[in-house]
Amino acid sequence: MQINQKIAAFFAAALLATAPLASWAASAEAQLRHFIGNVQSATGQFQQQTITPQGQGKPSQTGDFSFQRPGKFRWDVKKPYEQLIVSDGRHVLQYDPDLAQVTQRSVDQSIGASPAAILFGSGSLDESFTLEALPERDGLAWLRATPKGADAGFKYVDIAFADNLPARLELLDAFGQTTVIDLGKVSVNPSLPAGSFQFKAPAGVDVVKLQ
């Protein structure tokens, strides 16, 4: 998966992971809109797996995430290998320890019209997405967000809510792969340490700056 598709999947998950408590009867869309207006920061854990169009599952990934408006976030894959995506609000850095390489892009270039634009910036939900209520499934309330732009890196993302918090995300990317992300241990509006969204490449690591 290319970096733009990775970021779309990773931070669509973060978008879902931070909805605050609302009435149990509120629709998934209402909870999402409440999140946009009320959540300034969050931390949590994730488990995600990508499934090919042929139905084959790739190894699952687990890790931690955090974010702080506007534009700061951290998505830290711990297993089965280490990988870090972090933004200071201006640049997005992707660090691959196995490759000894850091890739740097601008926030606008990396996030574009993805759900991360709503989560970390000041983008408009209605300008960027078409929302559609989906039937209840597995005891969860669902909605589908379809990007209006052609360069989002994914076709749509289905969002499931349970007990007033997002429980699962299913994102279909431009290659026909489905990324399923389960979320847990979410803390809404915590006080985050200074430097949480800063990253300095270790000695000997190449930094590739992309336009």
Secondary structure, DSSP 8 states (H G I E B T S, - for coil): --HHHHHHHHHHHHHHHT-----TTS-HHHHHHHHHHH--EEEEEEEEEEE-TTS-B---EEEEEEEETTTEEEEEEEESS-EEEEEESSEEEEEETTTTEEEEEEHHHHHTTSHHHHHHS---HHHHEEEEEEEEETTEEEEEEEESSTTSSEEEEEEEEETTEEEEEEEEETTS-EEEEEEEEEEES----TTTT-----TT-EEEE--
